[in-house]
């Protein structure tokens, strides 16, 4: 059998295998399959069907394509993340905006009732747990949670323009 006849007989099967694995029609993979067949035809042993051997080559090349495609996409995604980080340089305008936001937040915290302000400062600034705060201010954990909830509620209301 000549090579062009082999391609004609197996063309649809190769395409179906590639489509099933990659979810796309990919003529590049299809061409690679035929190149592999041509390069390795001397290695083919007639123990099984020729169609099965060709199918195995198609499957392996399609899987290799997915692997390399995943690696390419991962690399591109990582580059995009790096670009995002680079784009977030501190500009004078951005610094000014951040400073204004910080002032508004500080003023909102300072405007809270002292018992709310204390809990917010301990929880958000000093990063203490509810239990640590309860021990420090000598109140039950439930009271700490309640005060923190109410403080956050008041802050959300007073900073709603920022949010």
C-alpha positions in Angstrom: 0.0 0.0 0.0 1.3 3.4 -0.9 1.5 6.2 1.6 -1.2 8.5 0.1 -3.6 5.5 0.2 -2.7 5.0 3.8 -3.5 8.6 4.6 -6.9 8.5 2.7 -8.0 5.4 4.6 -7.1 6.7 8.0 -7.7 10.4 7.7 -11.1 10.5 9.3 -10.1 8.2 12.2 -7.0 10.4 12.9 -9.1 13.6 12.8 -11.7 12.0 15.2 -9.1 11.0 17.7 -7.5 14.4 17.6 -10.8 16.2 18.0 -11.9 13.9 20.8 -8.7 14.6 22.8 -8.1 18.3 22.0 -11.7 19.4 21.4 -10.5 21.1 18.2 -9.7 20.3 14.6 -5.9 20.6 14.5 -4.3 20.0 11.1 -0.8 20.5 12.5 -1.2 17.5 14.8 -2.7 15.5 11.9 0.3 16.3 9.8 2.6 15.3 12.6 0.8 11.9 12.8 1.5 11.2 9.2 5.1 12.3 9.5 5.5 10.0 12.5 3.9 7.2 10.5 6.3 7.8 7.6 9.3 8.0 9.8 8.5 4.9 11.8 6.9 2.7 9.2 10.0 0.4 9.3 9.3 -0.2 13.1 5.7 -1.2 12.6 5.3 -5.0 13.3 2.2 -6.6 11.9 1.2 -8.0 15.3 -1.9 -5.8 15.5 -3.9 -3.8 13.1 -2.3 -0.9 11.3 -5.3 1.3 12.2 -4.7 0.7 15.9 -1.0 1.6 15.5 -1.9 4.8 13.7 -4.6 5.6 16.4 -2.0 5.2 19.1 0.3 7.6 17.4 -2.5 10.1 17.0 -3.5 9.8 20.6 0.0 10.3 21.9 0.6 13.3 19.7 -2.7 14.9 20.7 -1.9 14.3 24.4 1.6 15.8 23.9 0.0 18.8 22.2 -2.3 19.3 25.3 0.7 19.1 27.6 2.7 21.6 25.6 -0.4 23.8 25.3 -1.0 23.8 29.0 2.7 24.7 29.6 2.4 27.6 27.1 -0.8 28.8 28.7 0.6 28.6 32.1 3.7 30.5 31.0 1.5 33.2 29.4 -0.6 33.5 32.5 2.5 33.9 34.7 3.8 36.6 32.4 0.5 38.4 32.6 0.6 38.3 36.4 4.1 39.7 36.3 3.0 42.5 34.0 0.1 43.3 36.4 2.6 43.6 39.2 4.8 45.8 37.2 1.9 48.0 36.2 1.0 48.7 39.8 4.1 50.9 40.3 3.7 53.6 42.9 3.0 56.8 41.0 2.6 60.2 42.8 -1.1 60.2 41.9 -1.6 56.7 43.3 0.3 57.7 46.5 -1.9 60.7 47.0 -5.1 58.7 46.5 -3.9 56.0 49.0 -2.9 58.7 51.5 -6.4 60.3 51.3 -8.1 56.9 51.7 -5.9 56.1 54.8 -6.9 59.5 56.3 -10.6 58.8 55.8 -10.2 55.3 57.3 -8.3 56.6 60.3 -10.8 59.4 60.9 -13.7 56.8 60.7 -12.0 54.6 63.2 -11.3 57.6 65.5 -15.0 58.5 65.3 -16.0 55.1 66.7 -17.1 54.7 70.3 -14.0 54.0 72.5 -15.0 50.3 73.2 -15.5 49.7 69.4 -12.3 51.5 68.5 -10.3 49.4 71.0 -11.6 46.1 69.6 -11.0 47.2 65.9 -7.4 48.3 66.7 -6.6 45.0 68.5 -8.2 42.8 65.9 -7.3 44.6 62.6 -4.0 46.4 63.5 -2.5 44.2 66.1 -3.9 41.0 64.5 -5.0 39.5 67.9 -7.5 36.7 68.0 -11.0 37.0 69.6 -9.7 35.1 72.7 -6.6 37.2 73.0 -8.6 40.4 72.8 -11.1 39.0 75.4 -8.3 38.3 77.8 -6.6 41.7 77.2 -9.8 43.8 77.8 -11.3 41.3 80.3 -14.6 40.7 78.6 -16.2 37.6 77.2 -15.4 36.4 73.7 -19.0 36.9 72.6 -18.8 40.6 73.6 -15.6 41.0 71.6 -17.3 39.5 68.5 -20.4 41.7 69.1 -18.3 44.9 69.4 -16.3 44.0 66.4 -19.4 43.3 64.3 -21.0 46.6 65.4 -17.8 48.5 64.8 -17.4 47.1 61.3 -21.0 47.9 60.6 -20.5 51.6 61.6 -17.3 51.8 59.6 -19.0 50.4 56.5 -21.7 53.0 56.9 -19.3 55.9 57.4 -16.9 54.7 54.6 -19.6 53.6 52.1 -18.3 56.2 49.6 -14.9 54.4 49.6 -16.3 50.9 49.3 
